[in-house]
Amino acid sequence: MTDAASADTPPDRLSVDPDSPFHDAEVLARDVGVRFKGEEKTNVEEYCVSEGWVRLAVGNRVDRRGKQLTIKLQGPVEPFYRKG
């Protein structure tokens, strides 16, 4: 990320799971927000702009490995950096 345009745009795909190959702690530290179908979501575990989907956390439930249960929804995804 050397130019200003890519520095102000979050990556195409990002995950909050440290075991994921799409996890980037430096980007997450910049406080990434996600709009899904025009509405800001706070429970996004992973997103992909080019494929048009998000994975949202389902309550406080976990699977047998202790990972958050998620649901994958299709639609327009708009990641952004929050100001502040």
N, C-alpha and C positions, 0 to 999 in steps of 0.2 A: 504494500500500500504506500506508494510513493507520491501519487498525485492527490490533490485536494478533493476531487470528486469521489474517489473511492474511500477516502478517509471519512467522508460524511455519509456514506451509504453502508448499512449493515450488509453482511455476506448473504449470498443467495440461500444458504442453508445453515442453520445453527441449532445446537442442542444444549440444554443445561446439564445433561448427564455426562459426568466426567469420563465414563467408559466409552462414550460415543466418539467415532472418528470426526464428527462435526462439532465437537466441543471446542470452544476457544475462550479461555478465561479472560484474556485481555479485552476481547470484544464485549463479553458479558459485564466486565467491570465498568464499561461506559454506559450502562443502564439502557439496554435495548427494550423498546416497546414494540408491540405487534397489534396491528389492526387487522381483524378478520371480518370480511363482509361489511366493512365500514365501522365496526365497533371495536374499541380497544379491549383486548383480553389480558387478564393478569395471570391466568393459569396455563400459559403455553409452555410445554416441555420441549417441543421441537417444531421447527417450521421449514418449509421449502417454497420459495417464491416461484421458481421456474416450473415446478410441478403443481403448484396451487393447492397446498394442504398444510394443516397444522395438527399437532398432537396436543390435546388438552388433558390436563390432570382430571381424574374422576374422584372427587371428594378426597378423603384421607385414606383410601384403600390402597393396599400394596399387594403385589403378587408373592409367590412363594419364595422368591429370591430377595424380597424386601424392596423391590423397585416400585415406584409409583404406577398405578394403573392409569392407562391413557386411552383416549378415543381419537381416531383419526377422522378429520372432517375436511371435505373438499370445498374450495372457494378461493376468492381473491385474497391474497396475503400482502400486507404492506408493513414491513419492518421499518423502524425509525429509531433514532437516538433521542432520548428525552433530554430536554434542556434543564440545566439546573445544577 
